[in-house]
Amino acid sequence: MKIRSRAATAITAVVLAAVLAACSTNTGTSSDTASTDGSGDLTVSHVHGLGIDPADGRLYVATHEGVIAVADDGTAQRVGDTADYMGFTVIGPKTFLGSGHPAEGSGGHGNRGLIQSTDSGKTWKTLSLGGTTDFHSLEYMHNTVYGYDSTRGLLRVSADRASWDDRAELAALDIAVSPKDRDVVLATTEDGVAASTDGGRKFRAGAGQVLAHLSWPAADALYGVDLAGGLHRSIDGGIGWKKTGTVPGGQPQALTAVDARRVLVATQDGVYESRDGGRTFTQRLPMSSAEGH
């Protein structure tokens, strides 16, 4: 079954409406996502992506206004410009992929396509689709980039980060790819998790657990977070789910499972980390407010 939609933001179901609104296209207005307060510290109000850089072990947080590096002692600093970074993912030492929108007043393309940094987020280069595409979700697996193009409501796949194969149209918020099988792709939809077994060319209708975000670090460790912050784990590729805990802070904004036990989640009041598969969480970075874009 092929699921069709004009774009991810066309999902009208109440269960995902608030999250989709939070991830809508940047209108060019500034926010306090990564501004400084009176003490000179960064304040954060909306997060689009999370990752750990193998080069230094630091947590990197992609926000509406820049990428922030967080040290183990809790100190945080913006590492580059104040652009809006979407679809953020760490693919190797100092090497990040992303998408999104340029910093206000920079004069860049409104939609940045696929962008890459090889210096831990300090500088970025557009690799392809600049000016046409905003990837709200990116996965790098099997030496391949899988991207959810929010501008067209379309899954796109690239082996060389330059040319793209258009796959199924669907209304989704997030995607995940099996680390074992390159053809198994999952997507979060208003009706539950939709699955593809042919590399995203066709998806079965969404069913079962309704989740906002997914992350699949190991074959037997697929994680998903629901709209209330409940963290769920599947050991069978999304057929069955078991709730492992609840992330503090309400509605989730981003999810990355580093491995089968280490999980990073951003919610309305902070970025949290679990080292025990979601049973307990420690706040790594506080949010300044529940507002944001």
Helices and strands as residue ranges (DSSP letters): G 8-10, H 14-22, E 35-36, E 42-43, E 47-52, E 59-63, E 66-70, E 76-78, E 84-92, E 95-101, E 114-117, E 125-128, E 135-141, E 144-149, E 154-158, E 165-169, E 175-177, E 185-189, E 192-196, E 213-218, E 221-225, E 230-234, E 242-246, E 252-257, E 263-267, E 270-274, E 282-286
